[in-house]
Amino acid sequence: MKKLSIQVEATVAGSYDVVVCGGGPAGFIAAIAAARSSARTALVEQYGFLGGMATAGIVAPLSVFTYNGKKVIGGIPWEFCERLQEMGGGLIEKPLGNVAFEPELYKLCCQRMVLEAGVDLYMHSYLSGCKCSDGHIEAIFIDNKNGTEALEGRVFIDCTGDADLAWHANVPMQPDEGRPLQPLSTYFVLSGVDTSTPRMQVAMHHNRQGVNCHCEEIRNELLAHREEWGIPEFGGPWFCTTLQPGVVTVNMTRTAADATDNREYTRAECELREQVFRMAAVLREHFEEFRNCYVSAVAVQAGVRETRRILGAHTITGEEYVNAFRYPDSVSRGAHPIDIHVAHGASQNVTFLKTPAFVPYRALYAPDFGNLLVAGRCISADKTAFASLRVQASCMGTGQAAGVAAAMAASTGSAVSGIDISNLVERLIRFGACID
């Protein structure tokens, strides 16, 4: 392939204790945690709003915060959920503590919390590279309307979902455990739905532990008439309330693609947008609750379930996860079922946990990279454990741990692998994290 060389001069826009890349569920929580730990913190986000898959992807509900009657993810993530509910933008559903939400108020709530914490925001900024030598990141490069800029930092946190910063820094990634990856799905919002029927009341509230909350009646009809109705590959369907009458989010589109490959991602986005309107038409034509429905919003980007994950100091295995192995450096937990969507077809492999699992701090960093942490989808886990940890509540939990740890490392000048774990755990517990 032909290559061209360019030389770009980057202005240093700021120097920080902690720089967080990605403003999704892991990233905005990490930034708040770092700033509340007295670190001068920057948060870089490619869109003009925060929330990531929750807001850009309309992925609802946020799950799982509570399991077996006990809170699993607490602290700043739970504070966010409570504040969102107080604003009228969230509905905490018991017993699982899954949170249905209104996307626009979600954007406003996390923006307020980030700014209240004193975080410097760099929105509309795309991570384009980093200056890294011998495993030490000196600065990241971002592109925005000001041109190419640099942000210097003592410690960096990759919350991009796709491990973009780690990839730019040449961090080793998890070995290929088989393709294709879990499929992409574009969520959409339908208005004009009759949400008062018993079927929709059950389907759009995700409050039953040990149950896959897809709408089984509609699913069976779709499967029975797939060829006759011209239905493409689909999952679910899953519906979720937006707290507005007659309005639901819909998760049912799917296609296989590697979202870290621009050409594949572009093809997938176009295909999924076609699927959105085809699926809406099918629902409208064949199901009474949807007779008057219309597409009122489509996610800004397709929802990504699986891409790159770092090869960390420890890789969480499926066996450890299912058996709730307690690590000496446990810093967060997870309770969502192991949820593997097949890339082709309508099936899904689900394993419900008996006991909430643990996440070790060593899964948040790679050996030989002294000032880089990761949180969210790019943590070190095998394909099985990752299929649970990829969800938003778990991402928030690892974001909180990474933010506090990054502030500690920045204040002492130590490598992220060298901080005092007992001190980290104590600080997390003071924040309200649920680690026991």
Protein Blocks (a to p, Z undefined) as FASTA:
>chain_A
ZZdddddddddfbdcfbdcehjbfklmmmmmmmmmnopacddddfbfcehijmmmnopac
dddfbgghiafbgcjllmmmmmmmmnopaccddfklpacddfklmmmmmmmmmmmnopac
dehiacfbdcdeehiafbdcdddfkopaddddfbdcdfehnommmmmnopacdddebiad
dddddddddehiafkbmklmmmmpccbghiafbdfklmmmmmmmmmmnopacdehjaddd
ehighiacddfbacdddfkbmklmmmmmmmmmmmmmmmmmmmmmmomklmmgccfbdcfb
dcdfbdcddddfbdcdfklmmnopacfkbcbdcfbdcddddfbdjbdcddddfbdcdddf
klmpcehiakbccehjlbccdfklmmmmmpmklmmmmmmmmmmmmmmmmmnopafklpcf
klmmmmmmmnopafZZ
